[in-house]
Amino acid sequence: MMTQDKQAIAEQAIRWLLRQQEGMTRAEQDAFQRWLQTPAHRAEYQDLSGLWQQTAAIPADAVSHLRPGPVRRRVWRPLAFGCALLMLAAVLWLPLRGEFAAPVYTASWQTGRGEMRTVDLPDGSKVSLDAGTQLTVRYYPGRREVEMPQGQAFFQVEHNPQQPFAVFSGPSRVTVVGTEFSVRYLPHTMSGDGTDVAVRSGAVRVGPRGRWQNGWWRAMQHLHLPQASSHLAVLHASERATGDAEGRLIARTTLPADSIAAWRDDRIVLDNTRLDMALAEFARYGDVSIKPGSSDVAALRVSGSFDTDRAESFAKSLPLVLPVKIKTVKNQITIVSSVAERKNN
């Protein structure tokens, strides 16, 4: 669908939402139902009404500092309604600047298991792709965009405030002007089901992928509403944020700069990682003929920094830090519980 069509549908959705708030006639209700029968119309309206409901769910005390003074409830309600309309207008129109332009540069790359590569972009930026990564870059006159459906990459972005750089990965959007940062989106792995972002230098903004949602929570953040913190964050050097499958931010931590994108130095950094997830991470770089012998062993946690191509050495070091033993039966290396073995004996 063309961007112009999307804009027209968004405008129609806003008008229908406002008519609902004011009250619709029977004829308008019938027309609204006919309008909703188009899938694109229904999807846009559901997105917009969801944002409206999120605003309604914000506690009154969270926005009390925005009120102009002690006014009666019937005065405050129209004022709040008007503020919400202004926010919706900002969410709709501000991100549309430059949306109609065609890309001036497009390129795609894909790496296989154990394969890494670094590519130079036309503005002097660089992207390093880890194993199993898919990535498409599009440059427009007023913005730079990267689509990463899966994988892990490290970005070194040239500073250009006139052309922001955004990475779309999983349910999240990462926006920068110029910085160095990593993005990982590999669901069902040691990083969880959402997007993982870490900053080596500069700053990035992490938030929901959708234009409506991202703009909405930026508006909420500018109003200093605490609810925005679970949807939007600005990360600085040595900070990391992880999200869930829906794009909500669930953790924000600090970490050493040299541990960010350690895979570029052929290293895997494990931080209280389940043993089965650690083995799966090694398998992203080569064959791994090692398996946990039980679910209890698979759930054991391990930390440390290891070579990406030394899975067997990693396994053999486990008895030094975990209550396990290594057994080899018919060329199958198995990690078993040493506690369970003593009990059986």
Secondary structure per residue as TSV (DSSP state, phi and psi in degrees):
chain	resnum	aa	ss	phi	psi
A	1	M	-	360.0	134.1
A	2	M	-	-65.4	151.5
A	3	T	H	-61.5	-35.8
A	4	Q	H	-60.4	-40.6
A	5	D	H	-63.2	-41.8
A	6	K	H	-62.0	-41.3
A	7	Q	H	-63.4	-42.3
A	8	A	H	-63.3	-41.3
A	9	I	H	-64.8	-40.6
A	10	A	H	-61.9	-41.7
A	11	E	H	-62.7	-43.0
A	12	Q	H	-63.3	-40.6
A	13	A	H	-62.2	-41.3
A	14	I	H	-62.8	-43.6
A	15	R	H	-61.9	-42.5
A	16	W	H	-65.7	-38.7
A	17	L	H	-63.9	-42.7
A	18	L	H	-65.6	-38.6
A	19	R	H	-62.9	-37.3
A	20	Q	H	-64.0	-40.4
A	21	Q	H	-64.4	-34.8
A	22	E	H	-84.5	-23.6
A	23	G	-	106.1	124.4
A	24	M	-	-105.6	149.2
A	25	T	-	-75.7	169.4
A	26	R	H	-61.4	-40.3
A	27	A	H	-64.4	-39.2
A	28	E	H	-67.4	-37.8
A	29	Q	H	-62.1	-41.2
A	30	D	H	-64.4	-43.0
A	31	A	H	-64.3	-37.9
A	32	F	H	-63.8	-42.8
A	33	Q	H	-64.2	-38.7
A	34	R	H	-64.6	-39.8
A	35	W	H	-62.6	-39.0
A	36	L	H	-69.0	-15.7
A	37	Q	T	-68.2	-18.9
A	38	T	S	-81.5	123.2
A	39	P	H	-54.0	-40.9
A	40	A	H	-65.3	-36.2
A	41	H	H	-65.0	-46.9
A	42	R	H	-61.9	-42.8
A	43	A	H	-62.7	-43.5
A	44	E	H	-66.4	-40.3
A	45	Y	H	-66.9	-39.3
A	46	Q	H	-63.9	-40.6
A	47	D	H	-61.6	-46.6
A	48	L	H	-66.6	-44.4
A	49	S	H	-67.5	-30.8
A	50	G	H	-63.9	-41.6
A	51	L	H	-64.4	-38.7
A	52	W	H	-62.1	-41.5
A	53	Q	H	-66.6	-36.6
A	54	Q	H	-62.7	-38.0
A	55	T	H	-65.1	-41.6
A	56	A	H	-64.6	-26.7
A	57	A	T	-81.4	-8.4
A	58	I	S	-68.9	125.7
A	59	P	-	-59.2	148.1
A	60	A	G	-60.6	-36.9
A	61	D	G	-69.1	-19.1
A	62	A	G	-74.1	-21.9
A	63	V	S	-114.8	10.5
A	64	S	G	-63.7	-29.4
A	65	H	G	-72.8	-9.1
A	66	L	G	-88.4	-14.2
A	67	R	S	-70.2	142.7
A	68	P	S	-72.5	-13.8
A	69	G	S	161.3	176.4
A	70	P	S	-68.3	102.4
A	71	V	-	-122.5	159.9
A	72	R	-	-71.4	155.7
A	73	R	H	-55.6	-41.3
A	74	R	H	-69.6	-20.0
A	75	V	H	-82.2	-38.4
A	76	W	H	-69.0	-36.0
A	77	R	H	-61.2	-48.7
A	78	P	H	-62.5	-34.5
A	79	L	H	-65.3	-44.2
A	80	A	H	-63.0	-41.0
A	81	F	H	-61.2	-42.4
A	82	G	H	-65.3	-39.9
A	83	C	H	-62.5	-41.6
A	84	A	H	-61.9	-38.9
A	85	L	H	-63.7	-40.6
A	86	L	H	-64.2	-40.0
A	87	M	H	-63.6	-44.1
A	88	L	H	-61.0	-39.8
A	89	A	H	-62.8	-41.0
A	90	A	H	-64.8	-42.5
A	91	V	H	-60.3	-38.1
A	92	L	H	-76.3	-47.7
A	93	W	H	-92.5	-38.9
A	94	L	G	-60.5	-42.7
A	95	P	G	-72.4	-8.1
A	96	L	G	-83.1	-8.3
A	97	R	T	-64.0	124.2
A	98	G	T	81.3	3.0
A	99	E	T	-67.5	-23.8
A	100	F	T	-85.6	-9.8
A	101	A	S	-74.2	147.7
A	102	A	-	-83.9	151.1
A	103	P	-	-65.1	143.3
A	104	V	S	-98.0	-9.4
A	105	Y	E	-153.9	133.4
A	106	T	E	-141.5	136.0
A	107	A	E	-155.0	149.9
A	108	S	E	-133.2	148.5
A	109	W	E	-141.3	155.7
A	110	Q	E	-147.8	133.1
A	111	T	-	-113.1	148.3
A	112	G	-	-94.0	-172.1
A	113	R	T	-64.4	131.0
A	114	G	T	76.7	-0.8
A	115	E	-	-98.1	134.6
A	116	M	-	-130.6	149.9
A	117	R	E	-155.6	155.2
A	118	T	E	-119.8	133.6
A	119	V	E	-122.1	145.3
A	120	D	E	-97.3	132.7
A	121	L	-	-97.8	158.3
A	122	P	T	-63.0	-19.0
A	123	D	T	-94.1	5.1
A	124	G	S	97.3	-7.6
A	125	S	-	-71.1	160.5
A	126	K	E	-132.5	147.3
A	127	V	E	-131.1	127.1
A	128	S	E	-104.1	124.7
A	129	L	E	-101.9	130.8
A	130	D	-	-83.4	177.7
A	131	A	T	-60.9	146.1
A	132	G	T	63.3	40.7
A	133	T	-	-116.6	135.9
A	134	Q	E	-114.3	134.9
A	135	L	E	-153.4	134.7
A	136	T	E	-127.4	132.1
A	137	V	E	-111.9	133.1
A	138	R	E	-132.8	126.6
A	139	Y	E	-107.3	133.1
A	140	Y	E	-116.0	166.9
A	141	P	T	-56.0	-34.6
A	142	G	T	-114.9	7.6
A	143	R	E	-163.8	158.7
A	144	R	E	-121.6	132.4
A	145	E	E	-131.5	143.9
A	146	V	E	-126.8	131.2
A	147	E	E	-108.8	120.4
A	148	M	E	-126.3	90.9
A	149	P	E	-62.2	-31.5
A	150	Q	E	-160.1	156.4
A	151	G	E	119.7	-158.2
A	152	Q	E	-149.2	131.9
A	153	A	E	-146.0	153.9
A	154	F	E	-118.1	128.0
A	155	F	E	-112.4	133.6
A	156	Q	E	-119.5	99.3
A	157	V	-	-100.2	128.4
A	158	E	-	-69.2	136.7
A	159	H	-	-67.1	126.4
A	160	N	-	-159.3	91.2
A	161	P	T	-62.8	-19.5
A	162	Q	T	-83.5	-7.1
A	163	Q	S	-142.4	77.3
A	164	P	-	-56.3	154.0
A	165	F	E	-115.1	122.0
A	166	A	E	-125.2	139.0
A	167	V	E	-114.3	123.5
A	168	F	E	-104.4	116.1
A	169	S	E	-144.6	121.8
A	170	G	T	58.7	-134.0
A	171	P	T	-87.6	8.4
A	172	S	E	-119.9	157.2
A	173	R	E	-124.6	131.0
A	174	V	E	-116.6	123.4
A	175	T	E	-120.8	133.5
A	176	V	E	-141.5	172.1
A	177	V	S	-112.2	-47.2
A	178	G	S	-163.3	120.3
A	179	T	-	-174.5	179.7
A	180	E	E	-123.1	126.4
A	181	F	E	-158.3	162.4
A	182	S	E	-117.5	148.7
A	183	V	E	-131.1	133.2
A	184	R	E	-131.0	128.0
A	185	Y	E	-137.8	95.5
A	186	L	-	-137.1	84.5
A	187	P	T	-57.0	149.0
A	188	H	T	67.3	28.6
A	189	T	B	-121.6	-168.2
A	190	M	T	-65.5	-16.4
A	191	S	T	-91.5	5.3
A	192	G	B	90.5	-161.6
A	193	D	S	-101.2	-6.6
A	194	G	S	-108.7	-161.6
A	195	T	-	-94.0	139.1
A	196	D	E	-114.5	126.1
A	197	V	E	-127.4	133.3
A	198	A	E	-135.6	140.9
A	199	V	E	-111.9	127.1
A	200	R	E	-89.2	-41.1
A	201	S	E	-151.3	156.0
A	202	G	S	81.1	-147.9
A	203	A	E	-151.3	149.6
A	204	V	E	-136.1	155.9
A	205	R	E	-110.1	126.6
A	206	V	E	-111.6	129.9
A	207	G	E	-160.4	-173.0
A	208	P	E	-65.7	151.8
A	209	R	S	-69.3	-43.2
A	210	G	S	-62.5	141.9
A	211	R	H	-59.1	-45.3
A	212	W	H	-61.6	-51.7
A	213	Q	H	-64.4	-42.4
A	214	N	H	-63.4	-46.7
A	215	G	H	-64.8	-37.0
A	216	W	H	-63.2	-48.0
A	217	W	H	-74.2	-23.1
A	218	R	H	-65.5	-40.8
A	219	A	H	-62.9	-42.7
A	220	M	H	-64.0	-36.2
A	221	Q	H	-66.6	-40.3
A	222	H	H	-63.7	-27.1
A	223	L	T	-87.3	4.0
A	224	H	T	61.8	37.1
A	225	L	-	-86.6	128.8
A	226	P	G	-62.5	-25.5
A	227	Q	G	-61.2	-24.5
A	228	A	G	-68.5	-22.6
A	229	S	G	-65.5	-23.9
A	230	S	G	-87.2	-3.3
A	231	H	T	-118.4	-22.0
A	232	L	-	-146.7	137.6
A	233	A	E	-148.0	145.7
A	234	V	E	-105.3	118.9
A	235	L	E	-102.8	141.3
A	236	H	E	-114.8	-177.0
A	237	A	T	-53.8	136.8
A	238	S	T	68.5	20.8
A	239	E	E	-111.2	149.8
A	240	R	E	-137.1	141.7
A	241	A	E	-131.3	140.2
A	242	T	E	-122.6	145.8
A	243	G	E	-121.0	173.0
A	244	D	-	-99.0	-173.7
A	245	A	T	-64.5	-21.7
A	246	E	T	-94.5	-0.9
A	247	G	S	92.7	-0.3
A	248	R	-	-73.5	141.0
A	249	L	E	-79.2	124.8
A	250	I	E	-114.0	-13.0
A	251	A	E	-156.2	145.1
A	252	R	E	-140.8	120.4
A	253	T	E	-136.1	171.2
A	254	T	E	-108.4	156.4
A	255	L	-	-156.3	155.9
A	256	P	-	-63.0	141.1
A	257	A	G	-60.3	-33.6
A	258	D	G	-75.1	-8.1
A	259	S	G	-92.8	-5.3
A	260	I	T	-77.9	126.7
A	261	A	T	55.6	45.2
A	262	A	G	-61.9	-20.4
A	263	W	G	-61.0	-22.1
A	264	R	G	-66.5	-22.1
A	265	D	G	-104.9	23.2
A	266	D	T	59.4	41.0
A	267	R	E	-125.6	146.2
A	268	I	E	-112.5	123.7
A	269	V	E	-104.1	119.7
A	270	L	E	-107.8	133.1
A	271	D	E	-129.4	94.6
A	272	N	E	52.9	47.3
A	273	T	E	-94.4	138.9
A	274	R	E	-56.7	143.6
A	275	L	H	-62.4	-41.3
A	276	D	H	-66.2	-34.9
A	277	M	H	-69.3	-35.2
A	278	A	H	-63.9	-43.5
A	279	L	H	-65.1	-37.3
A	280	A	H	-64.4	-33.2
A	281	E	H	-67.3	-41.9
A	282	F	H	-61.1	-36.1
A	283	A	H	-66.7	-16.1
A	284	R	T	-70.2	-16.7
A	285	Y	T	-112.7	-10.8
A	286	G	S	175.4	178.8
A	287	D	-	-66.1	137.5
A	288	V	-	-127.7	109.5
A	289	S	-	-99.1	46.7
A	290	I	E	-131.2	140.3
A	291	K	E	-145.6	149.8
A	292	P	E	-69.5	145.5
A	293	G	S	-84.0	-12.0
A	294	S	S	-158.2	167.6
A	295	S	H	-66.7	-32.6
A	296	D	H	-64.9	-41.3
A	297	V	H	-67.5	-40.3
A	298	A	H	-60.1	-30.9
A	299	A	T	-85.0	-6.0
A	300	L	-	-63.5	151.0
A	301	R	E	-108.2	144.4
A	302	V	E	-141.0	148.0
A	303	S	E	-132.0	155.9
A	304	G	E	142.5	177.7
A	305	S	E	-118.9	130.3
A	306	F	E	-139.6	155.5
A	307	D	E	-69.0	138.8
A	308	T	T	-64.5	-28.0
A	309	D	T	-104.4	20.7
A	310	R	-	-123.3	52.0
A	311	A	H	-62.6	-39.0
A	312	E	H	-68.0	-38.8
A	313	S	H	-63.9	-38.6
A	314	F	H	-59.4	-47.1
A	315	A	H	-63.2	-41.2
A	316	K	H	-69.0	-20.5
A	317	S	H	-85.1	-12.2
A	318	L	G	-60.8	-39.1
A	319	P	G	-60.4	-16.5
A	320	L	G	-76.6	-20.8
A	321	V	T	-126.3	-12.2
A	322	L	S	-130.7	155.2
A	323	P	S	-78.9	65.9
A	324	V	E	-134.8	164.9
A	325	K	E	-130.5	154.4
A	326	I	E	-105.3	126.6
A	327	K	E	-122.5	142.8
A	328	T	E	-120.0	116.8
A	329	V	E	-127.6	117.5
A	330	K	T	52.3	50.5
A	331	N	T	65.8	9.2
A	332	Q	E	-103.1	114.4
A	333	I	E	-82.3	123.1
A	334	T	E	-123.2	137.1
A	335	I	E	-99.8	117.6
A	336	V	E	-120.1	160.1
A	337	S	E	-77.7	124.3
A	338	S	H	-72.3	-28.5
A	339	V	H	-66.7	-46.0
A	340	A	H	-63.9	-37.6
A	341	E	H	-65.7	-41.0
A	342	R	H	-64.3	-37.9
A	343	K	H	-65.5	-40.0
A	344	N	H	-68.7	-29.0
A	345	N	-	-83.6	360.0
